Amino acid sequence: MMSTDKLKTGLIHYYFGMGCGKTSIGLGHIVRALGRNLRTIIIQFLKKHDPTAQKGYFYGEYITLTEKLNVPVIQFGEFNFIKSGKQIANQLEMAQNALSKVKEVITSDNYDLVILDEVGSMIKLKLWKIKEFLKILEKKNPKIEVIITGHQKIPELESIADYVTHLEAIKHPFQKGILARPGIEF
């Protein structure tokens, strides 16, 4: 019999590193949570998918989550990569809107599992201040499980997280000139 109990204690996970699989770990948690009738959402930063205009980064998980599993996916990003030190007004506005949405979602009672994908990059690109993000995390609903991903090691996140995993690439096909493949890497 499947449990419909909501979480009594929501913890914080932090998955980081240059190895692949950070987003996939979050997606695995979504699959597991859906099997227990938990309410899930993923908020992706620096990723943008527009299937109607055929623009952006066509991440396979977006299609699966939104069209097949009815999991909300909120994206804050642009159709081009954002480069460090090159922020412009609309990117900073997007970043503040994203931070407001994070606060709204993790302080609500609407979800049991929240994935925050690419937080490390938002901080590394100076689109978010770590102290501001930490203040929001401190106010999260204590029953919500939060999974944070990013390439960068951010010591402040490492110290407050209940789970910390560093993913390190030992070998990657990109090193042999094999580019990312649809359905495997994205």
C-alpha positions as CSV (number, residue, x, y, z in Angstrom):
1,M,0.0,0.0,0.0
2,M,1.4,3.4,-1.0
3,S,1.8,6.0,1.7
4,T,0.1,9.3,1.3
5,D,1.7,10.8,4.4
6,K,3.5,14.1,3.8
7,L,7.0,14.6,5.1
8,K,7.3,15.4,8.8
9,T,10.8,16.7,8.4
10,G,12.1,18.3,5.2
11,L,15.9,18.3,4.8
12,I,18.3,20.1,2.4
13,H,20.4,18.3,-0.2
14,Y,23.3,19.8,-1.9
15,Y,24.8,18.1,-5.1
16,F,27.7,19.9,-6.7
17,G,30.7,19.4,-8.9
18,M,31.9,19.2,-12.5
19,G,30.7,15.6,-12.8
20,C,27.4,14.9,-14.6
21,G,24.3,13.7,-12.9
22,K,23.4,16.5,-10.5
23,T,20.1,17.3,-12.3
24,S,19.5,13.6,-12.8
25,I,19.7,13.0,-9.1
26,G,17.0,15.6,-8.5
27,L,14.9,14.0,-11.2
28,G,15.4,10.6,-9.6
29,H,14.1,12.1,-6.3
30,I,11.0,13.4,-8.2
31,V,10.3,9.9,-9.6
32,R,10.6,8.4,-6.1
33,A,8.4,11.2,-4.5
34,L,5.7,10.8,-7.2
35,G,5.5,7.1,-6.3
36,R,4.6,8.2,-2.7
37,N,2.1,10.8,-3.8
38,L,4.4,13.7,-2.8
39,R,3.9,17.1,-4.5
40,T,6.9,18.0,-6.5
41,I,8.2,21.0,-8.5
42,I,11.5,21.8,-10.2
43,I,12.8,25.4,-10.6
44,Q,15.6,25.6,-13.1
45,F,18.0,28.5,-13.4
46,L,19.9,29.5,-16.5
47,K,17.9,27.1,-18.5
48,K,15.1,28.1,-21.0
49,H,13.0,25.9,-23.1
50,D,10.3,27.2,-25.5
51,P,8.8,24.3,-27.4
52,T,6.3,26.5,-29.3
53,A,9.0,28.7,-30.8
54,Q,11.5,25.9,-31.0
55,K,14.0,28.0,-29.2
56,G,16.3,27.4,-26.2
57,Y,17.8,24.3,-24.7
58,F,15.7,21.3,-25.4
59,Y,16.2,19.4,-22.1
60,G,14.4,16.0,-22.3
61,E,13.4,16.3,-18.6
62,Y,11.3,19.4,-19.4
63,I,9.1,17.5,-21.8
64,T,8.8,14.4,-19.6
65,L,8.0,16.3,-16.5
66,T,5.5,18.8,-17.9
67,E,3.8,16.7,-20.6
68,K,3.9,13.2,-19.2
69,L,4.1,13.5,-15.4
70,N,2.4,16.9,-14.9
71,V,5.2,18.1,-12.7
72,P,5.5,21.9,-12.7
73,V,8.8,23.2,-14.2
74,I,9.6,26.8,-13.8
75,Q,12.5,28.1,-15.7
76,F,14.5,31.3,-15.2
77,G,17.0,31.8,-18.0
78,E,17.6,33.1,-21.4
79,F,18.0,31.4,-24.8
80,N,21.7,32.1,-24.7
81,F,24.3,31.3,-22.0
82,I,24.9,34.0,-19.5
83,K,28.6,34.8,-19.1
84,S,30.3,35.8,-15.8
85,G,30.6,39.6,-15.4
86,K,28.3,40.3,-18.4
87,Q,25.0,40.8,-16.5
88,I,22.7,43.3,-17.9
89,A,19.5,44.8,-16.4
90,N,17.1,42.1,-17.7
91,Q,19.3,39.3,-16.3
92,L,19.5,40.9,-12.9
93,E,15.7,41.4,-13.0
94,M,15.3,37.7,-14.0
95,A,17.5,36.7,-11.1
96,Q,15.5,38.7,-8.6
97,N,12.2,37.3,-10.0
98,A,13.7,33.8,-9.6
99,L,14.7,34.5,-6.0
100,S,11.2,35.7,-5.2
101,K,9.7,32.6,-6.7
102,V,12.1,30.4,-4.7
103,K,10.9,32.2,-1.5
104,E,7.3,31.8,-2.5
105,V,7.6,28.1,-3.2
106,I,9.7,26.9,-0.3
107,T,7.8,28.9,2.3
108,S,4.4,27.7,1.0
109,D,2.5,24.5,1.9
110,N,2.0,23.6,-1.8
111,Y,4.9,21.2,-2.3
112,D,6.7,18.4,-0.5
113,L,9.8,18.3,-2.7
114,V,11.4,21.3,-4.4
115,I,14.4,20.9,-6.8
116,L,16.5,24.1,-7.2
117,D,18.6,23.3,-10.3
118,E,21.8,25.4,-11.0
119,V,21.8,27.5,-7.8
120,G,25.6,27.4,-7.7
121,S,25.8,29.1,-11.1
122,M,23.4,31.8,-10.0
123,I,25.7,32.6,-7.1
124,K,29.0,32.2,-9.1
125,L,27.7,34.6,-11.8
126,K,26.8,37.1,-9.0
127,L,23.2,37.0,-10.0
128,W,22.4,36.1,-6.4
129,K,24.1,36.9,-3.1
130,I,24.7,33.8,-1.0
131,K,23.6,35.6,2.2
132,E,20.3,36.5,0.6
133,F,19.7,32.9,-0.6
134,L,20.6,31.5,2.8
135,K,18.1,33.8,4.5
136,I,15.4,32.4,2.3
137,L,16.5,28.8,3.0
138,E,16.3,29.6,6.8
139,K,12.6,30.5,6.3
140,K,11.7,27.4,4.3
141,N,8.6,25.4,5.4
142,P,10.2,22.7,7.7
143,K,8.2,20.0,6.0
144,I,9.6,20.7,2.5
145,E,12.6,18.7,1.2
146,V,14.9,20.9,-0.9
147,I,17.4,19.7,-3.4
148,I,20.0,22.2,-4.6
149,T,22.4,21.6,-7.5
150,G,25.3,23.4,-9.1
151,H,28.7,23.0,-10.5
152,Q,30.4,25.2,-7.9
153,K,31.4,24.2,-4.4
154,I,29.8,26.8,-2.1
155,P,31.0,26.3,1.4
156,E,28.0,28.1,3.0
157,L,25.6,25.7,1.3
158,E,27.8,22.8,2.3
159,S,27.6,23.8,5.9
160,I,23.8,24.2,6.1
161,A,22.9,21.1,4.0
162,D,21.9,17.8,5.6
163,Y,23.1,15.8,2.5
164,V,26.2,16.9,0.6
165,T,27.5,15.1,-2.4
166,H,30.4,16.1,-4.7
167,L,30.2,14.7,-8.2
168,E,33.6,14.6,-9.9
169,A,34.1,13.8,-13.5
170,I,36.9,11.2,-13.9
171,K,36.3,10.6,-17.6
172,H,33.8,12.3,-20.0
173,P,33.1,11.8,-23.7
174,F,33.5,15.5,-24.3
175,Q,37.2,15.0,-23.7
176,K,37.2,12.9,-26.9
177,G,35.2,15.4,-28.8
178,I,31.8,13.7,-28.4
179,L,29.2,16.4,-27.8
180,A,26.2,16.2,-25.6
181,R,23.6,13.8,-27.0
182,P,19.8,14.3,-26.8
183,G,18.1,11.9,-24.4
184,I,21.4,11.1,-22.6
185,E,23.1,14.3,-21.5
186,F,20.1,16.6,-22.1
